[in-house]
C-alpha cells in the first residue's frame, strides 16, 4: 500500500469520527499554541530590549567606584576635565540619581531623577521628542531645568506638550522646582542598568520612603526626569561621584578607552592596587540580558510543553480505541495478505496526521495570540523558521511516539483472533 493510500484512509477515519478527532487534537493545539506564543513574544521582546540597550551603550563604558571607597577616592569634577582631554574619548559624564516624589497642581507620582552633565544626552543616546536638552552653561549654573520622559509627561500632564511647565521634586524634606525644557522618548529609569546601581537605587528608595510617603500616596506611577548634576550636587552637598560614563570616538575601542580612563583615575588619586574603580562595558549587559531572556523563554516554553505530553497521551488513548473498534477490519486485511508493517504504518500515519493538524492549528493560534500580546505591549513579534520547525517537529514527534504503541498492537494481531471479534 502506498503512502498516499495510507493518508487517504487516515483522513477518512478522522472525518468519520470528527468530534472525537477534534477533542483528541485539542491537547496538541493548546500545547503548540502556548509554546509558539511564548517563543514568538519572547523573541520579539528580547530584540526590543536588546535594541534599546545597544542604542544606549554604543561605544560607552561605565567606571564605577566601589561602595567601600573613601571620600578621597570618589570621582571629582577635576577628574572629568582631565578625561575630556584624551583624544580617544568623545563624551564624559558623571551620573547620579535620586528617588523621591514629583507633584504638579493636579498630579503626584514617584519620581526618578537621573542627573549628569551636558554630555549625558550623547552618552545615553537620549532622543528628544519635544524641546531640547540642557546646555553646558545651564549645568555650570545649576539651573533648575529638566527633561522629562514621555511616560512622565503623560502621567503628570496627560500630554507631551508640557515644555515650559513646572514640576516639583521632593526628597528628604527638600523641594526643587524644575522647569521642563524637553521631552524624551528614552526610559530614563532604565539608564542605570548595572547590578550595583540597581541595588543602590532601591536602597535609596527605601530610605527615602518615610520622608516622601505622604506625598507619594496620591500616585503610584513612576515618572523619570533628567537634570543637571550640579542641581542634585547642591541637594546632597556631594563632594564626588561613584559612577562615570565614558564614550569612545571609536566604539570598537570602548574597553581600551575605559581601561585608560581607569588608570588616569588611579594616577590622579594615587591609589594603584586598591581596585576601587571597576570598568564595565555596557555591551556586557546587553549580552547578559539576551542570555537571561533566552533562558527564561526556554523555561516557560518547556513548562507549556507539558500540555503536549497530555495531548500525546490523549492521542495514544484514542488510537487504542480506534484499534479496538477496527479489529475485524485488521483481521480481514491481514487474512487477505496485508503485511504487519503495512498495518502498523497505516495506524501510525493516522496518529501523525492527527498531531500535524493539531500542530498547524496550534501554530496559527499561537502566532495570533503572540500578535495580540505584542500589540498590547507595543512590541513587534518575530516568527523565525526555527519556530515553525518546532511546531511541525513537536507535532510529528508526539504523533510518532504516542502512536507507535497502538500501531504495533494493531499490527501484531493474529488474523484468526481478529476475525472472531464482533
For each residue, the residues with C-beta under 8 A, 3 or more apart:
1: 5 6 338 342 345 346
2: 5 6
3: 6 7 349
4: 7 8
5: 1 2 8 9
6: 1 2 3 9 10 345 346 349
7: 3 4 10 11 349 353
8: 4 5 11 12
9: 5 6 12 13 346 349 350
10: 6 7 13 14 346 349 350 353
11: 7 8 14 15 353
12: 8 9 15 16
13: 9 10 16 17 322 350
14: 10 11 17 18 21 350 353 354 357
15: 11 12 18 21
16: 12 13
17: 13 14 20 21 322
18: 14 15 21 22
19: 22 23
20: 17 23 24 318
21: 14 15 17 18 24 25 318 354
22: 18 19 25 26
23: 19 20 26 314
24: 20 21 27 28 314 315 318 354 358
25: 21 22 28 29 311 354 355 357 358 361
26: 22 23 29 30 311 314 358
27: 24 30 31 307 308 310 311 312 313 314 315 358
28: 24 25 31 32 308 311 312 315 354 355 358 359 362 395 398
29: 25 26 32 33 311 358 361 362 365
30: 26 27 33 34 307 311 362
31: 27 28 34 35 304 305 306 307 308 309 310 311 362 394
32: 28 29 35 36 308 358 359 361 362 363 366 391 394 395
33: 29 30 36 37 362 363 365 366 369
34: 30 31 37 38 301 304 305 307 366
35: 31 32 38 39 301 304 305 308 366 390 391 394
36: 32 33 39 40 362 363 366 367 370 387 390 391
37: 33 34 40 41 366 367 369 370 373
38: 34 35 41 42 297 300 301 304
39: 35 36 42 43 297 301 387 390
40: 36 37 43 44 366 367 370 374 381 382 383 387
41: 37 38 44 45 370 373 374 377 379 381
42: 38 39 45 46 293 294 296 297 300 301
43: 39 40 46 47 297 381 382 384 387
44: 40 41 47 48 370 374 379 380 381 382
45: 41 42 48 49 293 377 379
46: 42 43 49 50 289 290 293 294 297
47: 43 44 50 51 380 382
48: 44 45 51 52 379 380
49: 45 46 52 53 289 293
50: 46 47 53 54 286 289 290
51: 47 48 54 55
52: 48 49 55 56 187 190
53: 49 50 56 57 193 282 285 286 289
54: 50 51 57 58 283 286
55: 51 52 58 125
56: 52 53 60 124 125 186 191 282
57: 53 54 60 282 283 285 286
58: 54 55 125 251
59: 90 247 248 249 250 251 254
60: 56 57 123 124 245 246 247 248 254 282
61: 245 246 248 254 255 257 258 261 279 280 281 282
62: 95 194 243 244 245 246 258 279 280 282
63: 75 243 244 245 246 258 261 262 265 277 278 279 280
64: 194 196 197 242 243 244 277 278 280
65: 69 73 74 75 241 242 243 276 277 278
66: 69 275 276 277 278
67: 196 200 242
68:
69: 65 66 73 74 242 276
70: 73 74
71: 74 239 240
72: 269
73: 65 69 70 269 271 274 276
74: 65 69 70 71 239 240 241 242
75: 63 65 79 80 94 240 241 242 243 244 265
76: 79 80 239 240 241
77: 80 81
78: 81 82 268
79: 75 76 82 83 244 264 265 268
80: 75 76 77 83 84 92 93 94 117 244
81: 77 78 84 85
82: 78 79 85 264 268
83: 79 80 86 89 92 244 246 261 264
84: 80 81 89 92
85: 81 82
86: 83 89 257 260 261 264
87: 249
88: 248 249 250 253 256 257 260
89: 83 84 86 92 246 247 248 249 257 261
90: 59 122 247 248 249
91: 119 122 123 245 246 247
92: 80 83 84 89 117 119 123 244 245 246 247 261
93: 80 116 117 118 119 120 123 229 244 245
94: 75 80 116 117 229 241 243 244 245
95: 62 114 115 116 120 191 192 229 241 243 244 245
96: 114 115 116 229 232 233 238 241 243
97: 112 113 114 115 192 197 201 204
98: 112 113 115 169 171 204 208 232 235 236
99: 110 111 112 113 171 201 204 205 208
100: 110 111 113 169 170 171 172 208 212
101: 108 109 110 111 169 170 171 212 215 216
102: 108 109 110 111 152 156 167 168 169 170 223 225
103: 107 108 109 167 168 170 215 218
104: 107 108 156 157 165 166 167 168
105:
106:
107: 103 104 155 156 157 218 219
108: 101 102 103 104 215 216 217 218 219
109: 101 102 103 152 155 156 216 218 219 220 221 222 223
110: 99 100 101 102 216 219 220 221 222 223
111: 99 100 101 102 152 169 222 223 224 225
112: 97 98 99 188 189 201 222 223 224 225
113: 97 98 99 100 146 169 224 225 226 227 232
114: 95 96 97 120 188 189 191 192 224 225 226 227
115: 95 96 97 98 120 226 227 228 229 231 232
116: 93 94 95 96 119 120 123 124 226 228 229 245
117: 80 92 93 94 120 136 139 228 229
118: 93 121 133 134 135 136 138 139
119: 91 92 93 116 122 123 247
120: 93 95 114 115 116 117 123 124 126 133 226 245
121: 118 124 125 126 128 133
122: 90 91 119 125 247
123: 60 91 92 93 116 119 120 245 246 247
124: 56 60 116 120 121 186 191 245
125: 55 56 58 121 122 186
126: 120 121 133 147 184 186 188 226
127: 184 185 186
128: 121 131 132 133 147 182 183 184 185
129: 150 160 183 184 185
130: 160 161 162 163 182 183
131: 128 147 163 180 181 182 183
132: 128 181 182
133: 118 120 121 126 128 147 181 182
134: 118 138 139 143 145 146 147 181 227 228
135: 118 138 139
136: 117 118 139 140
137: 140 141 143
138: 118 134 135 141 143 145 228
139: 117 118 134 135 136 142 143 228 229 230
140: 136 137 230
141: 137 138 230
142: 139 228 230 231 233 234
143: 134 137 138 139 228 231
144: 176 177 178 179 227 231
145: 134 138 178 179 180 181 227 228
146: 113 134 167 178 179 180 181 225 226 227
147: 126 128 131 133 134 180 181 182 183 184 225 226 227
148: 152 153 156 162 167 180 182 183 184 223 224 225
149: 152 153 183 184 185 186 187 188 189 223 224 225
150: 129 153 154 160 183 184 185
151: 154 155 187 221 223 224
152: 102 109 111 148 149 155 156 223 224 225
153: 148 149 150 156 157 159 160 162 180 183
154: 150 151 157 158 159 160
155: 107 109 151 152 158 219 221 223
156: 102 104 107 109 148 152 153 162 167 223
157: 104 107 153 154 161 162 165
158: 154 155
159: 153 154 162
160: 129 130 150 153 154 183
161: 130 157
162: 130 148 153 156 157 159 165 180 183
163: 130 131 180 181 182 183
164: 179 180
165: 104 157 162 179 180
166: 104 177 178 179 180
167: 102 103 104 146 148 156 177 178 180 225
168: 102 103 104 175 176 177 178
169: 98 100 101 102 111 113 175 176 177 178 225
170: 100 101 102 103 173 174 175 176 212 215
171: 98 99 100 101 174 208 211 212 235
172: 100 208 211 235
173: 170 211
174: 170 171 235
175: 168 169 170
176: 144 168 169 170 231 235
177: 144 166 167 168 169
178: 144 145 146 166 167 168 169 225 227
179: 144 145 146 164 165 166
180: 131 145 146 147 148 153 162 163 164 165 166 167 183 225
181: 131 132 133 134 145 146 147 163
182: 128 130 131 132 133 147 148 163
183: 128 129 130 131 147 148 149 150 153 160 162 163 180
184: 126 127 128 129 147 148 149 150 188 226
185: 127 128 129 149 150
186: 56 124 125 126 127 149 191
187: 52 149 151 190 191 224
188: 112 114 126 149 184 191 224 225 226
189: 112 114 149 222 224
190: 52 187 193
191: 56 95 114 124 186 187 188
192: 95 97 114 197 198 201 243
193: 53 190 197 198 282 285
194: 62 64 197 198 280 285
195: 198 199
196: 64 67 199 200
197: 64 97 192 193 194 200 201 243
198: 192 193 194 195 201 202
199: 195 196 202 203
200: 67 196 197 203 204
201: 97 99 112 192 197 198 204 205
202: 198 199 205 206
203: 199 200 206 207
204: 97 98 99 200 201 207 208
205: 99 201 202 208 209
206: 202 203 209
207: 203 204 210
208: 98 99 100 171 172 204 205 211 212
209: 205 206 212 213 216
210: 207 213
211: 171 172 173 208
212: 100 101 170 171 208 209 215 216
213: 209 210 216 217
214: 217
215: 101 103 108 170 212 218
216: 101 108 109 110 209 212 213 219 220
217: 108 213 214
218: 103 107 108 109 215
219: 107 108 109 110 155 216
220: 109 110 216
221: 109 110 151 155
222: 109 110 111 112 189
223: 102 109 110 111 112 148 149 151 152 155 156
224: 111 112 113 114 148 149 151 152 187 188 189
225: 102 111 112 113 114 146 147 148 149 152 167 169 178 180 188
226: 113 114 115 116 120 126 146 147 184 188
227: 113 114 115 134 144 145 146 147 178 231 232
228: 115 116 117 134 138 139 142 143 145 231 232
229: 93 94 95 96 115 116 117 139 232 233 241
230: 139 140 141 142 233 234
231: 115 142 143 144 176 227 228 234 235
232: 96 98 113 115 227 228 229 235 236 238
233: 96 142 229 230 236 237 238
234: 142 230 231 237
235: 98 171 172 174 176 231 232
236: 98 232 233
237: 233 234
238: 96 232 233 241
239: 71 74 76
240: 71 74 75 76
241: 65 74 75 76 94 95 96 229 238 244
242: 64 65 67 69 74 75
243: 62 63 64 65 75 94 95 96 192 197
244: 62 63 64 75 79 80 83 92 93 94 95 241 261
245: 60 61 62 63 91 92 93 94 95 116 120 123 124
246: 60 61 62 63 83 89 91 92 123 257 258 261
247: 59 60 89 90 91 92 119 122 123 254
248: 59 60 61 88 89 90 251 253 254 256 257 258
249: 59 87 88 89 90 253
250: 59 88 253
251: 58 59 248 254
252:
253: 88 248 249 250 256 257
254: 59 60 61 247 248 251 257 258 281 282 283
255: 61 258 259 279 281
256: 88 248 253 259 260
257: 61 86 88 89 246 248 253 254 260 261
258: 61 62 63 246 248 254 255 261 262 279 280 281
259: 255 256 262 263 279
260: 86 88 256 257 263 264
261: 61 63 83 86 89 92 244 246 257 258 264 265 279
262: 63 258 259 265 266 277 279
263: 259 260 266 267
264: 79 82 83 86 260 261 267 268
265: 63 75 79 261 262 268 269 277
266: 262 263 269 270 271 272 274 277
267: 263 264 270 272
268: 78 79 82 264 265
269: 72 73 265 266
270: 266 267
271: 73 266 274 276
272: 266 267
273:
274: 73 266 271
275: 66 278
276: 65 66 69 73 271
277: 63 64 65 66 262 265 266
278: 63 64 65 66 275
279: 61 62 63 255 258 259 261 262
280: 61 62 63 64 194 258 284 285
281: 61 254 255 258 284
282: 53 56 57 60 61 62 193 254 285 286
283: 54 57 254 286 287
284: 280 281 287 288
285: 53 57 193 194 280 282 288 289
286: 50 53 54 57 282 283 289 290
287: 283 284 290 291
288: 284 285 291 292
289: 46 49 50 53 285 286 292 293
290: 46 50 286 287 293 294
291: 287 288 294 295
292: 288 289 295 296
293: 42 45 46 49 289 290 296 297
294: 42 46 290 291 297 298
295: 291 292 298 299
296: 42 292 293 299 300
297: 38 39 42 43 46 293 294 300 301
298: 294 295 301 302
299: 295 296 302 303
300: 38 42 296 297 303 304
301: 34 35 38 39 42 297 298 304 305
302: 298 299 305
303: 299 300 306
304: 31 34 35 38 300 301 307
305: 31 34 35 301 302 308 309 394
306: 31 303 309 310
307: 27 30 31 34 304 310 311
308: 27 28 31 32 35 305 311 312 394 398
309: 31 305 306 312 313
310: 27 31 306 307 313 314
311: 25 26 27 28 29 30 31 307 308 314 315 355 358 398
312: 27 28 308 309 315 316 355 398 401 402
313: 27 309 310 316 317 402
314: 23 24 26 27 310 311 317 318
315: 24 27 28 311 312 318 319 351 354 355 398 399 402 403
316: 312 313 319 320 402 403 405 406
317: 313 314 320 321
318: 20 21 24 314 315 321 322 354
319: 315 316 322 323 347 350 351 402 403 406 407
320: 316 317 323 324 405 406 409
321: 317 318 324 325
322: 13 17 318 319 325 326 347 350 406
323: 319 320 326 327 330 347 406 409 410
324: 320 321 327
325: 321 322
326: 322 323 329 330 410
327: 323 324 330 331 413 418 421
328: 331 332 418 419 421 422
329: 326 332 333
330: 323 326 327 333 334 343 410 413 418
331: 327 328 334 335 413 415 416 417 418 419 420 421
332: 328 329 335 336 418 419
333: 329 330 336 338 342 343
334: 330 331 337 338 340 343 413 415 418
335: 331 332 415 419
336: 332 333
337: 334
338: 1 333 334 342 343
339: 342 343
340: 334 343 344 411 412
341: 344 345 411
342: 1 333 338 339 345 346
343: 330 333 334 338 339 340 346 347 407 410 411 413
344: 340 341 347 348 407 408 410 411
345: 1 6 341 342 348 349 407
346: 1 6 9 10 342 343 349 350 407 410
347: 319 322 323 343 344 350 351 403 406 407 410 411
348: 344 345 351 352 399 400 403 404 407
349: 3 6 7 9 10 345 346 352 353
350: 9 10 13 14 319 322 346 347 353 354 403
351: 315 319 347 348 354 355 399 400 402 403 406 407
352: 348 349 355 356 396 399 400 403
353: 7 10 11 14 349 350 356 357 399
354: 14 21 24 25 28 315 318 350 351 357 358 399
355: 25 28 311 312 315 351 352 358 359 395 396 398 399 403
356: 352 353 359 360 392 395 396 399
357: 14 25 353 354 360 361
358: 24 25 26 27 28 29 32 311 354 355 361 362 395
359: 28 32 355 356 362 363 391 392 394 395 396
360: 356 357 363 364 391 395
361: 25 29 32 357 358 364 365
362: 28 29 30 31 32 33 36 358 359 365 366 391 395
363: 32 33 36 359 360 366 367 388 391
364: 360 361 367 368
365: 29 33 361 362 368 369
366: 32 33 34 35 36 37 40 362 363 369 370 391
367: 36 37 40 363 364 370 371 381 383
368: 364 365 371 372
369: 33 37 365 366 372 373
370: 36 37 40 41 44 366 367 373 374 381 383
371: 367 368 374 375 381
372: 368 369 375 376
373: 37 41 369 370 376 377
374: 40 41 44 370 371 377 378 379 380 381
375: 371 372 378
376: 372 373
377: 41 45 373 374
378: 374 375
379: 41 44 45 48 374
380: 44 47 48 374
381: 40 41 43 44 367 370 371 374
382: 40 43 44 47
383: 40 367 370 387 388
384: 43 387 388
385: 388 389
386: 389 390
387: 36 39 40 43 383 384 390 391
388: 363 383 384 385 391 392
389: 385 386 392 393
390: 35 36 39 386 387 393 394
391: 32 35 36 359 360 362 363 366 387 388 394 395
392: 356 359 388 389 395 396
393: 389 390 396 397
394: 31 32 35 305 308 359 390 391 397 398
395: 28 32 355 356 358 359 360 362 391 392 398 399
396: 352 355 356 359 392 393 399 400
397: 393 394 400 401
398: 28 308 311 312 315 355 394 395 401 402
399: 315 348 351 352 353 354 355 356 395 396 402 403
400: 348 351 352 396 397 403 404
401: 312 397 398 404
402: 312 313 315 316 319 351 398 399 405
403: 315 316 319 347 348 350 351 352 355 399 400 406 407
404: 348 400 401 407 408
405: 316 320 402 408 409
406: 316 319 320 322 323 347 351 403 409 410
407: 319 343 344 345 346 347 348 351 403 404 410 411
408: 344 404 405 411 412
409: 320 323 405 406 412 413
410: 323 326 330 343 344 346 347 406 407 413
411: 340 341 343 344 347 407 408
412: 340 408 409
413: 327 330 331 334 343 409 410 417 418
414: 417 418
415: 331 334 335 418 419
416: 331 419 420
417: 331 413 414 420 421
418: 327 328 330 331 332 334 413 414 415 421
419: 328 331 332 335 415 416
420: 331 416 417
421: 327 328 331 417 418
422: 328
